[in-house]
């Protein structure tokens, strides 16, 4: 069983990875585009993919920040919907999850 501090360290490590990835995406998106119309269309398509990846990263950062807030408040590992304890196995797979397995199934 992992301690709260171990889970906090995992969340902070993931936050660092996401921050680095988002900076790389920003750098890539800031690159000038070619003047060739065909190449420009391909580059714009690539930019759209990068933007979606960036948005996904931002969403995950929000979930991690919320989980870190729950750790600080002493509510980490407790389902925000029903108040039940979130299983250690679920937290191993999804350390930022705010939901127990039952509530996650109804939230989707």
C-alpha positions, 0 to 999 in steps of 0.5 A: 500500500502506497502512502499519501506522500508516495502518491503525492510524489507520483502526482508531482512527477506527472505534473512535471512531465506534463509541464515539459510536454506542454512547453514542447507543444507550445514551441512546436506550435510557434514554429513558422509555417511553410509558404507551400499550400500543400505543406501548409495544409499538412502542418495545420492538421498537425497543429490541430493534433498538437492543440488537442494533445495540449488540451488533454494535458491541461485537463490532466493538470487540472485533475492532478491539481485537484488531487493535490488539493484533496491531499492537502485538505486530507480528503484524498482517497475519498470519493467526492460523490458518495464519500466512500473510500477509493480502493488502493488498486484504483488509486494505483492506476488513476492516482488523480481520480476523485471517484470510487469505481461505482461513482466513476461508472455512473459519471461516464 
